[in-house]
């Protein structure tokens, strides 16, 4: 494979993207810093196909990343392959308002062909290529220039290894016939709605202080205000105010700015500085949360009752058995809250639709409705239909009668 020198100008980037546009797939990774900024600072982009690989310097003075964004977001003929690519996709969205498409995530794909829930990249490489990755440059400051040869070599390795692994994973998916299982998961990863940062929705990420519309209205207004402050200053939202402090102010709003000194998590400076004044104005203007925005009432305690909770536990046991039998990550099949809903009588669930129904949901439903039972055979726990158990018992009884008759 040809490894190019670090790309720092638009002309070389455009030439690279023109060649890569003829590929069936490209593997992509990014290096970024987000500890001290609101927006992740993109510091490096790595991209490869099966013939060539390069690292691209987005901080270079003479580079326009448009050819790269066009390849990733507008070229529907080239599959974009990531590993645990959620944050990479978020960065692309922040630059373009679009997401890479079509997309493939090898971490998600591994859930369909093994019991690995969230396999890390180093373990993926070791598993498929029997190589150990040098992690020495893992926690480097990618924003510092110049980058060392070791840093660039480490970064490019993330896509060169992946370009060898992806065809192997794809081949196994084809053999198992599970490729269709992943379509919805990949589309979800590429859905721009997952990355849109709507300030008016920011309050939903904060643990809700009850269901009082007035309190929630203040929480919504404060969360949106904090997003604006953090964006304007380009600092993490927690540097403005932590979630716990924001929720506390929403629940117990100060009557005057001087009372902000009594709020745990705020310094004395808030009593007379400009940001404190802006906060008080937000509180003064906050309206109660609209009825249609009110969150659903939380279920208190175990909504299933003792027996239902036991049924949910049996479903979780069934999930472990099925995941082991077909060698798939349990998380890909369903979640704990979905199994609890099934045990509680809910029937409109993803687990009862499509391939999930065929692979797991059908048996889960039969277990809940009393048509499936656990059994132990040759020291292994497995599932059996209740009718089969009854038939076996009847057959055993008949055999015993016949044996006794013959002996008599």
N, C-alpha and C positions, 0 to 999 in steps of 0.2 A: 504494500500500500504506500502511495506517495503522501508524505507529510509536508505540507507547505510551511514556509516561514510565516510568522505572525502577519496577518493582513491588517494594514493600517490605512489603506486608501480605497476610494470608491471604485476605481477602475479594476483593480484586482478582485475586489469583492464581486463586482458585476460579472466578471469573467468566470469566477468560481460558481456563482449561482446559475449562470447560463449552462454550465456543464452539469451541475447537479440536477437541474430541471429535467434532464433526460433520464434520470434514475427512476427505478421503481420505488425506492425508499431512501430517506436520509435519516441518520440518527442525529439527535440534537441535545445539547446540554448548555447550561449557562452557569456562570459564576457571578455572584452579586453580593452586595453588602446592604443590610437593612437594620443594623443595630442602632444607628444614630439618625435615621431619616424616616420620614413618613412613607415616601415612595422607595421601593427597593432600587438601589443604584446598580444598574447593569454594568459589569466590569469586563466581561468576556463572554463570547459566544463560541461554542465549539460545534462543528458540523462535519459529517462524513457520509460517504456511501461505501461501497465495497472496494473502490479503487483509490480514493483519495480522501484526505482529511485536512482540516485547517482550523485554527483559532482566529477569531475576528476581534479586533480591539475597538469596542464602541466608544472608548474615551479618546481615540485618536482625533487630532484636529482636522485631518483631511478626509474624513469618512462620512458618507451618507448611507444609512442602513436600509434605504428603500429597496434595493434588490433583494436583500435578505427577507424583509417583511413580505414582499411580493411572493417569494418562493414559499414561505411558510404558510401564509394566510390565503393566497389567491390561486395557487396552483393546485387544482384538485386531482391532478394525475400522479402526484408524488405523495406517498405515505410518509408522515412525520412520526418518527419513533423516539419516545422518551422513556426514561425510567423514573418512576415516582415524579411525574412531570407537572404536578399541580402548580408549584411555584414558578416553574419555567413558563407555563402557559399564562399565568397571571402577569408576568413581566411583558410578554408579547402583547397582551391585551392593553396594558398600561400605555404602551407606545403607539398602538394602532387602533384600539377600539375593536379589534377582531382577535380571533383565536386561531391557532394552527389547525388545519383541516385538510384531508382526513388525518386522524391521529391514532396512534397505537402506544399503549403504555405497557412495558414489559413487567412491571411490578404487578399490575392488575392481571395480566395474562398468566403469570405464574400461579395465581389463585385458582385458575381453571385447570391447570395440569399438575398441581401438587397441593399439599396441605400448607404451603407457606402463605401466611396472612399478609405480611409486609416485608418481604425479603429485601435486605439492603443491597446496594450495588456491589460492594466488595464480595459479599456472599454469593451474589449472582454470578460474578466473574469466576470465582473459585469453583462454583458448582458446575458451570458449563465449559470453562476453558482450563480449569486446573491451574489458574494463575493467582498469585497473591499480589494485591495492589499495595504499592508503597503509599502509606497515608501521611507521609511527612509534610506534604503541602496542603493537607486538607483544611487546616484552620488559618490559612494565610490571609493577609490583607490584600484582596484582589484589586483594590483601588489604587495601590501604590505603583508607581512607574519608575524605572523600567521593570517589567516582569522578567524573572530569571528563566533560563532554559529549563530548569527543573520544574518550575511552576507550569510552564507551557506544556511540557511533556506530560505532566500529571493530568492537566486539564484535557488535553487531546485524547488521552487514554480513555476518558469517559465515553467518547463516541466511537473510537476505533474498536474497542472491545465489544461495544454494543452492536456494531455493524456485523460482527461475527456471530453474536449470540442470537440476534433477532431471527435470522432465517431458521435456526435450530428450533427456537420456540414455536415459530410459525408452522414448521413441519410437524411438530408434535401436536399442535392444535388441530391441524388437518387430519392427522391420524386418529385422534380421539373424537373428532367430529364436534368439538366444543367451541369452534370459532364463533358461531352464531350467539353463544351465550354472552359474548363480550360486547356485542354491538351497542347495546343500550349503555353499558358502562363507559365505553369510549365516547359516545355522543354526549354523555353527561359531563365527561371531562372537558369536552370541547365547547360546552354551552357557555356563550358569553355572559349569560345571566349570573353565572357563578362568580364572576370576577368584577361585575359592576359594583362600584363603591358608592351606593346611594346613601347620602348622609341622613336622609329621613328614615332609613331602615336600620341605622347604626344601633339604636336602642335595643333592638332584638337580640344583639350579641351579649347584652348585659343581663346578669341574673335579675329577674324581675322582683321588685320589692312589693309583692302582693298584687291585688287586682283593682286597686282604687284608681278610677279614671283620672282623677286630678294628679295623683302621684305619678302615674304612667305618662300623663301629658307633660309633666315637668321633666321626666326621664327622657322622653323623646326629644324635647327641645334642647336639653343640656347635651345629650349625645350628639345631636346634629351640630350644635355650637362647637363642641370639642373637636369634631372632625374638621370643621372649617379652620379653627385655630391651628391644629396640627398640620393641615395642608399648607396653610399660609407660611408657617414657620419651617415647614418640611422637617418636622421632628416626630418621633413616635407619639401616638395619642396618649400613651401612659405618662409621657413627660409633662403633658398639660395637667392631667388628673387621672388617677387610677379609677378603675371601674367601681371599686367599693366606695370611694369617696364620692363619686358622681351619684351613685344610688342613694347614699346617705343624705346628700343635699336634696335630692328629689323627694325623699321621705320626710325630711325635717329641714325645710328651707329657712335660711336665715332671714330675719326681718329687715336687717340693714347690713351694709357692706362690712361694717366693723365686726359683725358677728361671725364673719368668715374665719377669724382667728380661732374660733371655738371648734371648727370642723377638723376632725382628725385627718391628717394627710395634706393639709394646706399650711403654708408658712404664714408668719405674721404679715408679710409684705402684701398679702391679698386684701388686707383691710383698707388699703388706700391706693393700690396700683391700678393701672388701666384695665388689665385683664379681669380684675375683680369687679370693676365697674361694668364691664361687658357681660360678665356672668349674671350680675344682679338685674341687668336689663332683660336678659333672656328669661329669668325667673318671673319678672313682672309681666312679660308678654305671653307666658306659657298658657295654653288652653288645655282643658281636659281632653284626654284621648277619645277620639271618635268611637262610637259603639262598634262600627264595622272593623276597627283596628284592634279591638280588645282581644288579648290572647285567650285561647280555650281554657276552660277551667281545668286545673291539674287534677289528676286522679290521686286521691289521698290514700296513703297506705297501699296495701296489696288489693287491687280492685277485684281480684279473682276469688278471694276467700281462701281458706286453708286448702280445700280440696282442689280448687282451680290452680293454686300455686304449685301443688304437687304435680298436676297435669303438665304445667309449664316446665317443671323440672324433668319430667319424662320426655317431653319434646326436645329439650336440650340434650338429653342422653341419646335420643334417636338421631339428632343432628350429628353428634360425635361419631356414632356408628356409621351413618351414611357417608359422612365426609371421609372416614377411613376406608370404607369399602370402595369408593369410586376415586379416591386420591384427589380430593379437591378441598380448597380452603373453606371452612365452615362459613366464614364471613361472606363469601360470595353467594351462598345459598340464602341466608336469612340473618336476622338480628334477634337479639333477646326480646326486645319490645314487640316484635312481630309475632313471636311464638306465644308471648303472654296474651296478646290480642286474640290469637287463634284459640287459646285455651279458654278465654272469656266469652267466646261465641261469635267473634267478628269473622266474617267470611269474605269481605271485600279486601283482599290483601295481595301484594305482589307474589307472595309465596304460593298462591292458588291460581297463578296465571302462567301461561307459556311454558318454557322449559323448566322453570323452577317447580311447577306443579308436577311435571312428569318425573323429575329427578328426586324431589323431596316432599313437595306439598301434598301429593296424593297419599303417601304413607302417613304424613303428619295428621292429615284430616281423618284417616281411618283410625289412627291411634286415639285421637280426641273423641271420636264417635264410637269407640269400643270394638272396632273390628280388627285391631292389630294388637299384638302382645309381644312382650320380650320373652326370649328363651335362651337357654345356654346349651350349646352343642360343641362337644370336643374342647371344652374349656373356653369357648368364644361366645360372647354375647351377640345375639342376632335377633332379627324380627321375624315373627311368624303370624299368619292370619289366624284369628280365633277359630274360624270354621275348620281350619286344618288341625288345630289342637284338639277340637272336639272329635273330628273324624279319627285322629290317631288314637284318642282314648277309647272310642267305640271299637276300633279295630283291635286294640290291645285286649279289651274285655272279651270280644268274640274269640280271639285266639286262646285266651285263658280257658273259656268255657269248652272250646273244642279239645284243648289239651286235657282237661279234666275228664271229659267224656271218653276220650280215647283211652285214658289211663284206667277208667272204671270198667 
